[in-house]
Amino acid sequence: MTMAAAGLAFSAVGALSQMRQAQAVQAQLQAQAQQQELQAKQQAIAYKQQAADTLKRLNEHLATSTATAAASGIEALSGSALALNNYAISEAANEYAMARDNELIALSMGKYKADVSRASGKAAAQAGYLGAIATLGTGYMTYGQLAPASSSYAPASNAGPVQLVSFGKT
């Protein structure tokens, strides 16, 4: 094997290596995207549970408040007892809404992060393929410079510039 052919072979191996590395990076970023989506879903579930817990605590508070007021002989659905219950309802509604908003934000951010990871993986793959093409092109150019004259296309000595000789054949 000539030095030129060896150089071309090494270029091909290097190009293949670049492509495989790009594919590995893309696969890693794809897995990262899936992990980010899973984490977002877990966060969303936690916020959904937080919203449900808020409603449960409100229900317990209203039941306790109403029972305490009734046991004390106070009208539970008017006056200060009603004002306290309305305040508890208002606070619980705010807390519930915030938890549900956080649930949506967690899902949206997870999707955004996953989309960024997927786009990065695609870009890495494209860069790897372009790098492989450049490596092959450089190897081919080097091969053309190092290969013996008889193995490359060269004008015949008696021909004009448009007639070419292929691999030493006339």
ABEGO torsion letter per residue (X at the ends): XBAAAAAAAAAAAAAAAAAAAAAAAAAAAAAAAAAAAAAAAAAAAAAAAAAAAAAAAAAAAAAAAAAAAAAAGBBAABEAAAAAAAAAAAAAAAAAAAAAAAAAAAAAAAAAAAAAAAAAAAAAAAAAAAAAAAAAAAAAAAAAAABBAAABBBBBAABBAABBBBGGBX
